[in-house]
């Protein structure tokens, strides 16, 4: 599909957003981190989103990077968001998500081998994505493993990547190529 809003460059992004896009592209080993070159066209709104996404949730949140990646991969899988999946499979390797763990994450909480904590997290992701809420049972299971702040961060994490999948899909942002 053709992107509904084409990625910007210096003139459309401005110097700050252009610099962020270049750094993210270099670190990601892609010639164009298209999410960033597209959303960067929103100016200060983009920077506000970037601050929220980067410092509060990933990688700056209280939930471990390994668990954060499991959550994001599950959201991306449920939402059918290949762009998120491409990036977070790569990022998750650095956080200890092996091919075996990845395969289980795609199956979900029903897969064998999860700890009670990870099973509760994955089940909660499924409920949040499919029903936009958590049952009291899912809330109780997850809250055995996360304190109040962790529960808030978890819901925000799932919501952030669900929103991002919606944005990527709606704007028809092309998948990145990697070197």
Backbone bond lengths (Angstrom), bond angles and torsions (degrees), N, CA, C in turn:
res aa  C-N    CA-C-N  psi(-1)  N-CA   C-N-CA  omega(-1)  CA-C   N-CA-C  phi
1 X - - - 1.453 - - 1.521 110.06 -
2 X 1.286 114.95 152.69 1.460 121.03 178.27 1.524 110.06 -84.31
3 X 1.335 116.77 132.50 1.466 118.53 177.19 1.531 110.78 -56.97
4 X 1.315 116.54 137.98 1.463 121.11 178.64 1.527 111.45 -74.80
5 X 1.310 116.14 -29.23 1.462 122.12 175.30 1.521 105.51 -129.94
6 X 1.322 117.34 114.75 1.464 118.70 -176.82 1.527 111.36 -69.36
7 X 1.330 115.89 150.82 1.457 119.58 176.25 1.533 110.60 -57.95
8 X 1.321 115.34 146.55 1.455 120.36 179.15 1.513 111.53 -97.30
9 X 1.299 114.21 166.11 1.457 122.23 171.59 1.521 107.14 -124.64
10 X 1.302 118.25 -163.82 1.460 122.83 -170.36 1.527 112.93 -48.71
11 X 1.307 118.15 -48.24 1.461 121.06 -176.50 1.530 112.39 -61.92
12 X 1.313 117.02 -41.39 1.471 121.11 -178.51 1.524 112.97 -84.32
13 X 1.332 117.20 -28.56 1.464 121.13 -176.92 1.524 112.64 -88.22
14 X 1.296 116.90 -30.81 1.460 120.61 -171.30 1.516 108.69 82.66
15 X 1.338 117.55 162.18 1.466 120.11 -172.83 1.529 114.64 -64.15
16 X 1.326 118.94 -37.40 1.469 120.68 -178.28 1.523 110.12 -69.13
17 X 1.322 116.88 -52.40 1.465 120.03 -178.14 1.530 111.28 -66.58
18 X 1.335 117.26 -33.23 1.456 120.92 176.60 1.539 109.59 -63.88
19 X 1.327 116.88 -43.84 1.465 121.07 179.63 1.526 110.66 -62.62
20 X 1.327 117.33 -44.43 1.472 120.63 177.51 1.524 109.66 -59.69
21 X 1.329 117.03 -45.94 1.467 121.20 179.59 1.530 111.23 -58.84
22 X 1.332 117.48 -44.50 1.462 120.95 -178.98 1.531 110.62 -63.76
23 X 1.334 116.94 -44.63 1.463 120.46 -179.75 1.533 109.98 -62.82
24 X 1.322 117.16 -47.46 1.472 120.30 179.80 1.532 109.97 -61.55
25 X 1.309 118.02 -41.79 1.468 121.24 178.73 1.523 111.05 -61.60
26 X 1.338 117.04 -45.21 1.470 120.43 179.55 1.519 111.84 -63.85
27 X 1.326 116.62 -46.25 1.465 120.77 -179.44 1.528 110.77 -64.55
28 X 1.329 116.50 -36.96 1.468 121.19 -179.73 1.523 112.72 -80.13
29 X 1.323 116.45 -8.35 1.468 122.03 -178.19 1.526 111.68 59.35
30 X 1.327 114.06 46.96 1.456 120.97 175.17 1.523 108.26 -132.03
31 X 1.320 118.01 144.02 1.458 118.62 178.52 1.528 113.13 -65.78
32 X 1.321 116.42 -25.50 1.464 120.25 -179.10 1.518 109.11 -149.90
33 X 1.337 117.34 104.42 1.465 121.57 171.61 1.534 105.40 -74.67
34 X 1.315 115.62 88.35 1.464 121.95 -166.37 1.525 114.18 -64.33
35 X 1.307 117.73 -28.06 1.463 119.49 174.38 1.526 109.36 -59.00
36 X 1.316 116.32 -44.96 1.456 121.68 -175.94 1.528 112.19 -75.32
37 X 1.335 117.19 -35.12 1.468 119.08 178.21 1.522 111.76 -76.25
38 X 1.317 117.21 -17.75 1.466 120.35 175.33 1.527 110.07 -88.99
39 X 1.325 117.28 -54.75 1.463 119.75 -178.49 1.522 112.09 -65.01
40 X 1.317 116.85 -27.54 1.463 120.77 177.88 1.513 112.91 -58.67
41 X 1.313 117.36 -20.89 1.460 121.39 177.89 1.524 112.20 -68.08
42 X 1.322 117.87 -11.57 1.469 122.03 -179.98 1.527 112.62 -86.89
43 X 1.324 117.77 5.80 1.464 121.36 174.43 1.520 113.95 64.07
44 X 1.336 116.08 -127.07 1.456 122.17 -176.83 1.517 113.28 -65.19
45 X 1.324 117.30 -29.67 1.469 120.51 176.52 1.522 109.59 -60.19
46 X 1.311 116.00 -42.13 1.464 121.79 177.76 1.531 110.55 -60.56
47 X 1.316 116.57 -46.14 1.467 119.54 -178.77 1.529 111.34 -64.84
48 X 1.324 117.46 -36.79 1.462 120.61 175.61 1.514 111.35 -62.92
49 X 1.332 116.49 -44.44 1.465 120.66 177.52 1.523 110.15 -63.17
50 X 1.317 116.25 -43.45 1.458 120.94 -178.52 1.527 111.01 -61.11
51 X 1.316 116.89 -42.31 1.464 120.91 178.21 1.532 110.39 -61.53
52 X 1.316 116.48 -47.83 1.467 121.14 178.38 1.528 110.47 -59.12
53 X 1.328 116.17 -50.95 1.459 120.44 -174.83 1.525 112.26 -66.07
54 X 1.318 117.17 -39.24 1.461 120.06 -173.20 1.522 113.68 -85.15
55 X 1.313 117.91 -39.98 1.464 118.13 -173.29 1.514 113.63 -95.08
56 X 1.285 117.32 -27.82 1.460 119.15 -177.90 1.531 111.31 -90.57
57 X 1.313 117.27 -39.08 1.456 118.90 -171.51 1.522 115.19 -111.83
58 X 1.307 117.98 -60.16 1.456 119.93 -173.14 1.513 108.57 -138.06
59 X 1.294 120.62 109.42 1.454 128.03 15.88 1.529 114.90 -103.02
60 X 1.343 119.08 11.44 1.454 120.34 -170.26 1.511 117.75 -92.06
61 X 1.311 119.57 2.44 1.458 120.98 -176.60 1.515 113.44 -77.89
62 X 1.304 115.50 178.18 1.476 121.92 -178.94 1.528 113.09 -85.38
63 X 1.318 117.15 -19.95 1.470 120.53 176.79 1.528 106.68 -75.38
64 X 1.322 116.80 137.39 1.466 120.16 -175.24 1.525 111.18 -57.68
65 X 1.312 114.76 154.15 1.469 120.21 179.90 1.529 110.34 -60.90
66 X 1.303 117.42 -40.07 1.468 121.76 178.38 1.533 110.00 -58.49
67 X 1.320 116.31 -49.31 1.467 120.39 -178.73 1.524 111.50 -68.85
68 X 1.326 116.70 -37.14 1.458 120.34 176.74 1.518 110.01 -59.05
69 X 1.311 116.57 -44.00 1.471 120.02 179.65 1.528 111.54 -65.69
70 X 1.326 117.90 -38.69 1.472 119.71 175.90 1.528 110.73 -59.43
71 X 1.332 116.12 -43.88 1.463 121.58 179.64 1.526 110.32 -62.66
72 X 1.325 117.19 -47.99 1.463 120.78 -177.54 1.526 110.78 -64.09
73 X 1.316 116.78 -42.69 1.475 119.86 178.91 1.521 110.28 -61.99
74 X 1.313 116.51 -40.52 1.472 119.32 179.26 1.523 110.33 -64.90
75 X 1.332 117.73 -44.06 1.466 120.91 177.48 1.527 109.70 -60.13
76 X 1.329 117.02 -48.81 1.465 120.85 -178.40 1.522 110.97 -59.45
77 X 1.326 116.24 -41.37 1.468 120.39 178.95 1.532 111.12 -64.07
78 X 1.322 116.27 -49.23 1.468 119.46 -179.24 1.521 112.09 -63.08
79 X 1.306 117.13 -35.07 1.463 122.19 -179.57 1.530 112.92 -85.22
80 X 1.327 117.52 -7.45 1.462 120.63 -178.19 1.520 112.16 63.06
81 X 1.329 116.64 36.31 1.463 121.91 -176.50 1.528 109.59 -98.79
82 X 1.325 115.56 93.62 1.458 120.72 -177.58 1.528 112.37 -62.81
83 X 1.333 117.97 -34.39 1.462 120.44 179.48 1.529 110.17 -59.86
84 X 1.339 116.60 -50.65 1.476 119.91 177.37 1.527 110.74 -60.94
85 X 1.323 115.57 -42.95 1.461 119.82 -177.70 1.526 110.66 -61.73
86 X 1.338 117.50 -46.31 1.466 121.09 179.88 1.530 111.06 -54.22
87 X 1.322 115.76 -49.97 1.461 120.03 -175.97 1.528 112.25 -69.55
88 X 1.325 116.27 -42.06 1.463 117.97 -172.73 1.518 113.60 -83.05
89 X 1.291 118.63 -18.90 1.469 118.58 169.17 1.524 108.13 -66.41
90 X 1.324 116.36 -43.03 1.470 120.45 178.27 1.534 110.91 -63.49
91 X 1.336 116.51 -48.29 1.465 120.43 -179.14 1.529 112.12 -65.53
92 X 1.323 116.21 -35.51 1.465 119.57 -176.13 1.520 112.32 -67.33
93 X 1.310 117.34 -28.26 1.473 119.60 177.57 1.522 110.56 -58.42
94 X 1.341 115.53 -41.40 1.469 120.28 179.71 1.526 111.31 -68.06
95 X 1.334 116.57 -19.52 1.463 121.22 -178.97 1.530 111.65 -99.78
96 X 1.331 116.68 12.83 1.462 120.56 174.92 1.513 115.77 87.11
97 X 1.325 118.13 15.91 1.466 120.64 176.34 1.526 107.37 -87.16
98 X 1.312 114.57 105.00 1.463 121.33 -179.48 1.528 109.62 -78.93
99 X 1.335 117.92 166.77 1.468 119.67 175.81 1.535 112.64 -56.18
100 X 1.343 117.43 -34.51 1.464 121.31 179.06 1.531 110.63 -67.12
101 X 1.331 116.58 -43.28 1.467 120.47 178.81 1.526 110.03 -66.75
102 X 1.329 116.49 -40.33 1.465 120.69 177.19 1.523 110.73 -58.60
103 X 1.315 117.02 -45.93 1.470 120.70 179.49 1.526 110.87 -59.83
104 X 1.342 116.73 -41.01 1.472 119.88 178.01 1.523 111.13 -66.62
105 X 1.344 117.28 -38.40 1.473 120.70 179.89 1.520 110.73 -62.67
106 X 1.318 116.71 -34.95 1.466 119.86 178.44 1.528 111.20 -69.06
107 X 1.314 116.81 -31.79 1.473 120.93 175.54 1.521 109.55 -72.26
108 X 1.324 116.50 -41.93 1.458 120.89 178.56 1.508 113.13 108.65
109 X 1.317 114.68 -161.81 1.470 120.80 -174.15 1.520 113.09 -66.72
110 X 1.325 117.52 -18.37 1.468 120.70 -179.32 1.517 112.78 -76.42
111 X 1.327 117.35 -16.31 1.468 120.35 -178.15 1.528 110.52 -65.08
112 X 1.308 115.39 147.29 1.461 121.04 176.81 1.526 110.07 -69.91
113 X 1.325 115.49 151.80 1.449 120.68 170.66 1.517 116.34 99.69
114 X 1.330 118.76 -3.11 1.466 119.88 179.59 1.521 111.16 -81.26
115 X 1.302 116.61 146.09 1.461 120.51 168.13 1.529 107.43 -71.29
116 X 1.311 117.28 165.44 1.468 120.17 176.90 1.526 110.93 -58.82
117 X 1.318 116.31 -38.07 1.475 121.44 -179.82 1.532 110.85 -62.91
118 X 1.330 116.66 -50.71 1.460 119.94 -178.65 1.524 111.88 -67.32
119 X 1.317 116.62 -36.66 1.473 120.10 176.94 1.531 109.63 -62.01
120 X 1.326 117.43 -43.16 1.469 121.02 179.18 1.527 110.90 -64.75
121 X 1.320 116.76 -40.56 1.467 120.28 179.19 1.535 111.32 -63.09
122 X 1.304 116.42 -49.26 1.467 119.60 -177.46 1.526 111.94 -66.14
123 X 1.324 116.95 -38.47 1.471 119.89 176.59 1.525 110.07 -63.92
124 X 1.330 116.86 -39.01 1.464 120.56 178.74 1.533 111.25 -66.43
125 X 1.325 117.19 -39.24 1.473 119.77 175.85 1.522 109.36 -57.99
126 X 1.324 116.51 -48.08 1.465 119.89 -178.51 1.529 111.19 -58.18
127 X 1.324 117.27 -44.66 1.471 120.23 -179.54 1.522 111.43 -65.85
128 X 1.322 116.57 -41.91 1.463 119.39 -179.31 1.528 111.66 -65.39
129 X 1.313 117.22 -40.43 1.466 119.77 -178.28 1.528 111.08 -73.28
130 X 1.315 116.89 -42.67 1.468 118.42 -176.47 1.518 113.65 -81.93
131 X 1.338 118.07 -31.38 1.463 119.95 -175.30 1.516 115.28 -118.89
132 X 1.330 116.73 -5.15 1.476 122.35 -179.99 1.525 112.54 59.32
133 X 1.339 116.66 28.42 1.459 122.53 178.38 1.526 107.50 -164.58
134 X 1.331 115.72 167.12 1.458 121.13 173.76 1.516 109.28 -116.48
135 X 1.315 115.78 134.03 1.458 120.16 173.83 1.525 108.41 -66.99
136 X 1.326 116.36 161.88 1.463 120.13 176.71 1.523 111.06 -60.82
137 X 1.322 116.35 -34.26 1.467 120.56 179.28 1.528 110.69 -65.51
138 X 1.329 117.37 -46.79 1.467 121.04 179.25 1.529 110.84 -65.87
139 X 1.335 116.02 -39.48 1.467 120.12 177.93 1.532 110.30 -60.50
140 X 1.328 116.55 -46.60 1.465 120.83 -179.01 1.530 110.67 -63.45
141 X 1.322 117.43 -42.04 1.471 120.39 -179.93 1.526 110.77 -62.88
142 X 1.326 117.11 -43.97 1.458 120.41 -178.54 1.526 111.73 -71.98
143 X 1.323 116.67 -37.62 1.467 119.65 -177.26 1.532 112.64 -71.26
144 X 1.321 117.87 -10.45 1.468 120.17 171.73 1.538 110.43 -70.59
145 X 1.328 116.57 -17.61 1.462 121.43 -174.96 1.532 113.83 -114.99
146 X 1.312 117.20 -18.05 1.462 121.30 -177.99 1.522 109.97 -126.07
147 X 1.333 116.45 140.42 1.460 119.39 174.86 1.537 109.15 -78.49
148 X 1.319 117.22 -176.78 1.466 120.18 -176.61 1.525 111.71 -57.22
149 X 1.326 116.95 -46.45 1.461 119.39 179.60 1.527 110.63 -61.80
150 X 1.314 116.64 -42.27 1.458 121.01 178.50 1.522 111.90 -62.06
151 X 1.319 117.39 -38.65 1.468 120.80 177.82 1.526 110.90 -63.63
152 X 1.326 115.86 -43.17 1.467 119.65 178.35 1.522 109.80 -62.92
153 X 1.337 116.68 -48.19 1.462 120.06 179.82 1.528 111.65 -60.55
154 X 1.326 116.95 -38.57 1.461 120.13 179.68 1.525 110.83 -61.18
155 X 1.322 116.37 -48.94 1.469 120.09 -179.15 1.531 110.21 -63.19
156 X 1.338 116.65 -41.26 1.466 119.84 177.32 1.530 111.72 -64.78
157 X 1.324 117.42 -39.10 1.459 121.49 178.64 1.527 111.07 -61.04
158 X 1.321 116.07 -50.14 1.466 119.72 179.54 1.531 109.92 -62.28
159 X 1.330 116.36 -45.79 1.461 120.26 -179.96 1.514 112.60 -62.11
160 X 1.337 117.61 -39.71 1.464 122.26 178.85 1.521 111.05 -60.57
161 X 1.322 117.82 -47.19 1.461 120.05 -176.92 1.523 112.24 -77.60
162 X 1.321 117.97 -25.39 1.460 121.11 170.76 1.532 109.04 -67.07
163 X 1.340 117.16 -45.81 1.459 121.78 177.86 1.521 110.48 -62.27
164 X 1.318 116.48 -41.68 1.450 120.05 -179.81 1.532 110.74 -64.68
165 X 1.320 117.69 -41.18 1.467 120.60 176.38 1.530 110.50 -60.91
166 X 1.322 117.10 -40.16 1.463 120.70 177.11 1.525 110.51 -62.40
167 X 1.321 116.58 -44.06 1.465 121.46 -179.65 1.522 110.84 -63.60
168 X 1.316 117.29 -48.03 1.464 122.40 -179.21 1.522 110.13 -60.00
169 X 1.323 116.35 -45.99 1.460 121.09 -178.84 1.527 111.42 -66.19
170 X 1.319 116.88 -46.61 1.464 121.13 -176.64 1.528 111.97 -67.05
171 X 1.333 116.65 -39.75 1.466 119.92 179.37 1.526 112.19 -80.84
172 X 1.349 115.95 -8.16 1.465 121.79 -179.65 1.538 111.75 59.11
173 X 1.321 114.90 43.50 1.470 120.09 -179.42 1.532 108.64 -68.57
174 X 1.333 115.96 127.28 1.460 121.61 179.69 1.519 111.46 -67.14
175 X 1.327 115.66 150.02 1.458 121.14 174.74 1.518 109.30 -67.97
176 X 1.310 116.04 147.63 1.459 121.06 179.07 1.525 110.09 -80.74
177 X 1.311 114.43 155.29 1.465 120.92 170.51 1.529 106.83 -105.15
178 X 1.304 116.07 147.62 1.461 121.31 -175.82 1.516 110.39 -121.02
179 X 1.350 115.33 148.23 1.472 119.31 174.81 1.510 108.09 -92.18
